[in-house]
Amino acid sequence: MIQNLNSSEEQANLHIVENMDVNNLPEIMKNVLSLAQTPAEKDMLLMASLVACGSVMPNLYVKYGIGAKKYYPNLQLFIVGSAACGKGIANLALELVKPIHEANPLIIPGDATYPAFYQTLARQNGRGYIHESEGSVITDIWRSSTANYNTALRKAAEHESISRARCREASVIPNPQVSMVLTGTFSQYHALVPSIENGYFSRLLTLIVDEHQAFNSRYVQPSETSDDVIKAAAEKLYHLYESLLFAHPREFSLTAEQKSRLGKHLEIAHPTLLRMLGEDFHSVVLRMAVHIERIAMILTALRNIESRIPFGTTNDAFVCTDEDYQTAEMIGNKLILHMAQAYQLVKGTEKVEQAKVKPLDQKQILLSLLPEEFESKTLVDEAQSQGLTERTAFRWNDEWQKTGIVLKIRHGVYRKSLAIA
């Protein structure tokens, strides 16, 4: 289903880690990413690790929306790819949380019926981490209860109460906090998200991998160094977990400037993507703001590990660093594009059995985000916020000038043609 989704250049523009400043990441995340080799492996390991780390950050929250609703660092991710794309590297994220699970049960097996899932979550006071790399297991187990899982996970993504009338142990799980990493093929993803109108689609982060792992790399055995890196990272994460577990609830917050930037960015990107994909994509763009704040919260909490300041020493809100906001925004920009690909795939299966997907035109998105008159610096800044290189931005600008879409006013200053308005 995902074959020939993008050209090599378009696929490269969808990469996350390769297009970000890795030096801005917290030290623990840089160490974990050193274990990945290819761009696709780095993206899968980054996203899976962020989700895993967010699952063990109790008592942290961010307020979002008119009602100032509390959102916790729990993300849910589905990595979609073929059997040969190296999805197995995401399993390293599971190793990060195993020591914590041994002390305080957290992991919920993906190979579980819905009643078992519900009862386990209830015993764990509504907190859980699901990590499943066997897509066939997910499909088989969930075949008879997909609707139940879909509803439960959708509610958990918003921390809404989950109820089950036939469960004797507990009828309601209030304020569930569930993180999840699943890897599988598109058919397995589609079994969980059968329609883009389903409310779970916009709540489930999707990473599409359209690359194949090199044949020789399948025979490379994990080194002792890899084990040491994961062990060290897991130990640091355990200390952070303990610090948060016994701390007072702490509010995470963006700065006023960061909030303004996030709002303006989504206001611009929102109508652009709607014109390209339709009104049904509306919820994805709006909810990405929450995902970006959650990712920023996880990154800033991980950065706190290096400061060695216990979270329990103050009740004050902790504020996002500029580095973490920029990283989170860039990740969000890329995830919107990945989710747009998933959107087109799911939308296509509603019409025909084999969807033929037209690649999302990132060049068009960049053009629409630029002001009517812009300078070279504005062009580069906007391109880099989208994870594009300076070279790509100038090459596209040259192409726009040749076709008359952009007019050169003077050196370093350009204006969009009225013809595209």
Secondary structure, 3 states (H helix, E strand, C coil): CCCCCCCHHHHHHHCCHHHCCHHHCCHHHHHHHCCCCCHHHHHHHHHHHHHHHHCCCCCEEEEECCCCEEECCCCEEEEEECCCCCHHHHHHHHHHHHHHHHHCCCECCCCCCHHHHHHHHHHCCCEEEEEECCHHHHHHHHCCCHHHHHHHHHHHHCCCCEECCCCCCCCEECCCEEEEEEEECHHHHHHHCCCCCCCCCCCCEEEEECCCCCCHHHHCCCCHHHHHHHHHHHHHHHHHHHHHHCCCCEEEECCHHHHHHHHHHHHHHHHHHHHHHCHHHHHHHHHHHHHHHHHHHHHHHHHHHHHCCCHHHCCCCEECCHHHHHHHHHHHHHHHHHHHHHHHHHHHHCCCCCCCCCCCCHHHHHHHHCCCEEEHHHHHHHHHHCCCCHHHHHHHHHHHHHHCCEEEEECCEEEECHHHC
